[in-house]
Amino acid sequence: MDNNPIKRDRFDFEIGYLTKSPCLNCEFRKELPKCHAQCKLLDKIQTRLARGISSQSSRYES
C-alpha cells in the first residue's frame, strides 16, 4: 500500500495541463511503450495530476 496518499486539494486549472508529451524528446523514446513503467518523470506528472479535482461538471446536459 502507498504510504503517500494523494490529497485532492487543488483544481485542475491550478495544476495546469501538458502542452507536449515529455516522451517526444526522451532519450529512451525508442523503448516506448516498455519504458513508461519505470519513468520517474511520468510518475511525477501522474502524481501531480492525480491531486487535482476536475473543474468540469461530471454530467453533461444538452
Protein Blocks (a to p, Z undefined) as FASTA:
>chain_A
ZZbdcddfbdfklnopcfbdfklmgcklmmpcklmmmmmklmmmmmmmmmpccfbdfbdc
ZZ
